[in-house]
Amino acid sequence: MNESRVKGKNIGIIGIGNIGRSLLQGLLAAAISRLSGGIFISDIKRENLSAFEADRASNVVVCAANREVAENADVIILAVKPPEVNMVLEEIASVMNSEKILISVAAGVPTAVIERYLGGGKKVIRVMPNLGARVGESVTAICTGEYAGEEDEAIAKEIFHAIGAVYRVKERDIDIITGLSGSGIAFFAMMIDALADGGVYEGLPHDVALEIAARTALGAAKMILAGDTPSLIKQMTASPGGTTMRGLYAMEAKGVTAAVMEAVIEATKRAREISQHRT
Ligand SMILES: NC(=O)c1ccc[n+]([C@@H]2O[C@H](COP(=O)([O-])OP(=O)(O)OC[C@H]3O[C@@H](n4cnc5c(N)ncnc54)[C@H](OP(=O)(O)O)[C@@H]3O)[C@@H](O)[C@H]2O)c1
């Protein structure tokens, strides 16, 4: 096994909401938290921190201010909503030196904007995870700013591996990833819900239908990741004159493919609008 790059490093997370909390829980569950020095956390909402304050066995240090996180951590993960990013950057800029790495999860905030706020050649990495992080199944896209090097990227990848898969992309593609997987997980939730509703419409209890629909989606996803193409799955399921072909015809008659593509295209467009606004 390769030596951990996170070993002995202090990690900071500012914003313990949906993503920040998932990341923290992922790190605590993975060996990485035992390797890292301490995990320093802050959030404007104190109640988001209380669960971690009580856990004396972990190496989590609850901080009273964002600045304290940035002072103590070698790698600072910024997990607040995009409109709050500037304010937090202003708070921590004076304690950020050129050795520290700032990893931003904020949608639509370019690395160049963060670098400008921090000033003077600071290491910035941008990531786009998704809510699958809650169960260790995030898809995280990662890109680096002007001053972050390969070693910094490797550190960020190791951290985000704790909550799922990591893919390196060009920064211009981050907005597409925001639509495809950042928002895409909600599109899937809706599709699974719709599949279950079909079963409920035909008489199945809702809990049974929902679990079966979710497991069906999981099966399809695992097959595709194992190398079966979507068209092969279709071909293997749809026998001539059978039930699947009737269902597929009904789906296409309603334009499901175009509607799902449109969801990703529109979400990407919105991510680009937000990015443009911030440049
Ligand atoms: N949720 C997703 O699926 C997802 C996916 C990919 C990327 N992201 C990105 O991840 C970031 C966080 O999203 P989220 O869904 O985790 O948001 P969230 O649940 O609202 O979490 C953000 C947390 O930061 C706190 N906060 C607000 N201002 C702060 C400040 N000045 N200092 C410290 N903490 C502050 C918030 O408190 P309050 O609630 O009191 O404001 C909240 O607890 C966003 O930039 C988003 O674009 C989210």
The ligand as a Gaussian input file, in Angstrom:
#p B3LYP/6-31G(d) Opt

LIG

0 1
 N      -25.692000      19.514000      -1.129000
 C      -25.194000      18.980000      -2.240000
 O      -25.731000      18.038000      -2.824000
 C      -23.906000      19.520000      -2.815000
 C      -23.255000      18.808000      -3.838000
 C      -22.050000      19.294000      -4.333000
 C      -21.523000      20.484000      -3.855000
 N      -22.196000      21.171000      -2.893000
 C      -21.609000      22.406000      -2.420000
 O      -21.264000      22.219000      -1.056000
 C      -21.414000      23.443000      -0.364000
 C      -22.202000      23.165000       0.885000
 O      -23.486000      22.660000       0.509000
 P      -24.393000      21.949000       1.590000
 O      -25.553000      21.382000       0.869000
 O      -23.550000      21.094000       2.457000
 O      -24.871000      23.265000       2.393000
 P      -25.442000      23.332000       3.871000
 O      -26.109000      22.049000       4.236000
 O      -26.206000      24.610000       3.962000
 O      -24.106000      23.441000       4.753000
 C      -23.366000      24.607000       4.894000
 C      -23.140000      24.834000       6.380000
 O      -22.296000      25.966000       6.534000
 C      -22.879000      26.833000       7.512000
 N      -22.432000      28.201000       7.296000
 C      -23.065000      29.220000       6.645000
 N      -22.323000      30.331000       6.700000
 C      -21.211000      30.015000       7.391000
 C      -20.078000      30.762000       7.788000
 N      -19.935000      32.052000       7.478000
 N      -19.125000      30.139000       8.502000
 C      -19.244000      28.829000       8.846000
 N      -20.302000      28.084000       8.514000
 C      -21.273000      28.671000       7.790000
 C      -24.344000      26.651000       7.298000
 O      -25.102000      27.146000       8.387000
 P      -26.575000      27.768000       8.056000
 O      -27.429000      26.601000       7.690000
 O      -26.957000      28.434000       9.328000
 O      -26.395000      28.722000       6.912000
 C      -24.430000      25.141000       7.137000
 O      -24.448000      24.487000       8.377000
 C      -22.098000      24.423000      -1.312000
 O      -21.179000      25.387000      -1.733000
 C      -22.568000      23.588000      -2.458000
 O      -22.458000      24.265000      -3.690000
 C      -23.360000      20.703000      -2.341000

